[in-house]
Amino acid sequence: MELTKPKYRIRCEFGVCKNFANKTIKHSRLGIGCALNICDECSKALFELLKREFKEMKKAEVTEVAETVEIVEAKKKKQNRF
């Protein structure tokens, strides 16, 4: 993916935002029609949303790993009793 400045004056494509785009996000294998033009306000909001989502995913992964470790330790304790 690439983050560039738009060549022309284009409106932000996020919802009903009326600002002009300052950034263009495009995948290297796709044409210009598949690019996303976004303003600074929407890009900050998107960044915060993604940051929050990844923090929640990380917490869930840590919790899942901790639960797995507890299960494995409980099985080892049961095996050691006999």
C-alpha positions as protocol buffer text, in pm:
chain_id: "A"
residue {
  index: 1
  type: MET
  ca { x: 0 y: 0 z: 0 }
}
residue {
  index: 2
  type: GLU
  ca { x: 108 y: 353 z: -65 }
}
residue {
  index: 3
  type: LEU
  ca { x: 19 y: 684 z: 96 }
}
residue {
  index: 4
  type: THR
  ca { x: 56 y: 980 z: -140 }
}
residue {
  index: 5
  type: LYS
  ca { x: -80 y: 1329 z: -190 }
}
residue {
  index: 6
  type: PRO
  ca { x: -359 y: 1362 z: -447 }
}
residue {
  index: 7
  type: LYS
  ca { x: -261 y: 1524 z: -777 }
}
residue {
  index: 8
  type: TYR
  ca { x: -591 y: 1709 z: -808 }
}
residue {
  index: 9
  type: ARG
  ca { x: -832 y: 1884 z: -575 }
}
residue {
  index: 10
  type: ILE
  ca { x: -1059 y: 1596 z: -469 }
}
residue {
  index: 11
  type: ARG
  ca { x: -1323 y: 1572 z: -198 }
}
residue {
  index: 12
  type: CYS
  ca { x: -1276 y: 1330 z: 91 }
}
residue {
  index: 13
  type: GLU
  ca { x: -1449 y: 1002 z: 15 }
}
residue {
  index: 14
  type: PHE
  ca { x: -1540 y: 909 z: 373 }
}
residue {
  index: 15
  type: GLY
  ca { x: -1914 y: 927 z: 419 }
}
residue {
  index: 16
  type: VAL
  ca { x: -2061 y: 1274 z: 394 }
}
residue {
  index: 17
  type: CYS
  ca { x: -1737 y: 1459 z: 471 }
}
residue {
  index: 18
  type: LYS
  ca { x: -1716 y: 1783 z: 269 }
}
residue {
  index: 19
  type: ASN
  ca { x: -1342 y: 1848 z: 323 }
}
residue {
  index: 20
  type: PHE
  ca { x: -1083 y: 1819 z: 51 }
}
residue {
  index: 21
  type: ALA
  ca { x: -857 y: 1515 z: 54 }
}
residue {
  index: 22
  type: ASN
  ca { x: -495 y: 1557 z: 165 }
}
residue {
  index: 23
  type: LYS
  ca { x: -397 y: 1191 z: 131 }
}
residue {
  index: 24
  type: THR
  ca { x: -453 y: 914 z: -120 }
}
residue {
  index: 25
  type: ILE
  ca { x: -430 y: 551 z: -11 }
}
residue {
  index: 26
  type: LYS
  ca { x: -384 y: 299 z: -287 }
}
residue {
  index: 27
  type: HIS
  ca { x: -267 y: -57 z: -324 }
}
residue {
  index: 28
  type: SER
  ca { x: 29 y: -100 z: -555 }
}
residue {
  index: 29
  type: ARG
  ca { x: -148 y: -367 z: -765 }
}
residue {
  index: 30
  type: LEU
  ca { x: -467 y: -170 z: -827 }
}
residue {
  index: 31
  type: GLY
  ca { x: -546 y: 117 z: -1060 }
}
residue {
  index: 32
  type: ILE
  ca { x: -620 y: 477 z: -969 }
}
residue {
  index: 33
  type: GLY
  ca { x: -994 y: 402 z: -957 }
}
residue {
  index: 34
  type: CYS
  ca { x: -934 y: 187 z: -650 }
}
residue {
  index: 35
  type: ALA
  ca { x: -758 y: 462 z: -454 }
}
residue {
  index: 36
  type: LEU
  ca { x: -914 y: 613 z: -140 }
}
residue {
  index: 37
  type: ASN
  ca { x: -890 y: 991 z: -102 }
}
residue {
  index: 38
  type: ILE
  ca { x: -915 y: 1104 z: 259 }
}
residue {
  index: 39
  type: CYS
  ca { x: -883 y: 1432 z: 451 }
}
residue {
  index: 40
  type: ASP
  ca { x: -677 y: 1488 z: 766 }
}
residue {
  index: 41
  type: GLU
  ca { x: -979 y: 1480 z: 998 }
}
residue {
  index: 42
  type: CYS
  ca { x: -1108 y: 1148 z: 867 }
}
residue {
  index: 43
  type: SER
  ca { x: -759 y: 997 z: 859 }
}
residue {
  index: 44
  type: LYS
  ca { x: -707 y: 1086 z: 1228 }
}
residue {
  index: 45
  type: ALA
  ca { x: -1046 y: 938 z: 1317 }
}
residue {
  index: 46
  type: LEU
  ca { x: -965 y: 623 z: 1120 }
}
residue {
  index: 47
  type: PHE
  ca { x: -625 y: 599 z: 1288 }
}
residue {
  index: 48
  type: GLU
  ca { x: -779 y: 624 z: 1636 }
}
residue {
  index: 49
  type: LEU
  ca { x: -1042 y: 364 z: 1549 }
}
residue {
  index: 50
  type: LEU
  ca { x: -782 y: 118 z: 1417 }
}
residue {
  index: 51
  type: LYS
  ca { x: -552 y: 182 z: 1712 }
}
residue {
  index: 52
  type: ARG
  ca { x: -834 y: 106 z: 1956 }
}
residue {
  index: 53
  type: GLU
  ca { x: -931 y: -207 z: 1761 }
}
residue {
  index: 54
  type: PHE
  ca { x: -576 y: -343 z: 1760 }
}
residue {
  index: 55
  type: LYS
  ca { x: -539 y: -274 z: 2134 }
}
residue {
  index: 56
  type: GLU
  ca { x: -856 y: -475 z: 2199 }
}
residue {
  index: 57
  type: MET
  ca { x: -732 y: -755 z: 1973 }
}
residue {
  index: 58
  type: LYS
  ca { x: -399 y: -759 z: 2157 }
}
residue {
  index: 59
  type: LYS
  ca { x: -575 y: -779 z: 2496 }
}
residue {
  index: 60
  type: ALA
  ca { x: -789 y: -1066 z: 2369 }
}
residue {
  index: 61
  type: GLU
  ca { x: -479 y: -1250 z: 2242 }
}
residue {
  index: 62
  type: VAL
  ca { x: -302 y: -1205 z: 2576 }
}
residue {
  index: 63
  type: THR
  ca { x: -608 y: -1328 z: 2763 }
}
residue {
  index: 64
  type: GLU
  ca { x: -640 y: -1628 z: 2529 }
}
residue {
  index: 65
  type: VAL
  ca { x: -274 y: -1719 z: 2576 }
}
residue {
  index: 66
  type: ALA
  ca { x: -305 y: -1685 z: 2955 }
}
residue {
  index: 67
  type: GLU
  ca { x: -613 y: -1913 z: 2957 }
}
residue {
  index: 68
  type: THR
  ca { x: -429 y: -2169 z: 2744 }
}
residue {
  index: 69
  type: VAL
  ca { x: -132 y: -2165 z: 2981 }
}
residue {
  index: 70
  type: GLU
  ca { x: -364 y: -2213 z: 3280 }
}
residue {
  index: 71
  type: ILE
  ca { x: -529 y: -2513 z: 3112 }
}
residue {
  index: 72
  type: VAL
  ca { x: -193 y: -2671 z: 3031 }
}
residue {
  index: 73
  type: GLU
  ca { x: -68 y: -2614 z: 3386 }
}
residue {
  index: 74
  type: ALA
  ca { x: -387 y: -2764 z: 3530 }
}
residue {
  index: 75
  type: LYS
  ca { x: -342 y: -3075 z: 3313 }
}
residue {
  index: 76
  type: LYS
  ca { x: 19 y: -3110 z: 3429 }
}
residue {
  index: 77
  type: LYS
  ca { x: -87 y: -3088 z: 3793 }
}
residue {
  index: 78
  type: LYS
  ca { x: -349 y: -3360 z: 3740 }
}
residue {
  index: 79
  type: GLN
  ca { x: -92 y: -3585 z: 3574 }
}
residue {
  index: 80
  type: ASN
  ca { x: 158 y: -3533 z: 3856 }
}
residue {
  index: 81
  type: ARG
  ca { x: -95 y: -3641 z: 4121 }
}
residue {
  index: 82
  type: PHE
  ca { x: -110 y: -3996 z: 3994 }
}
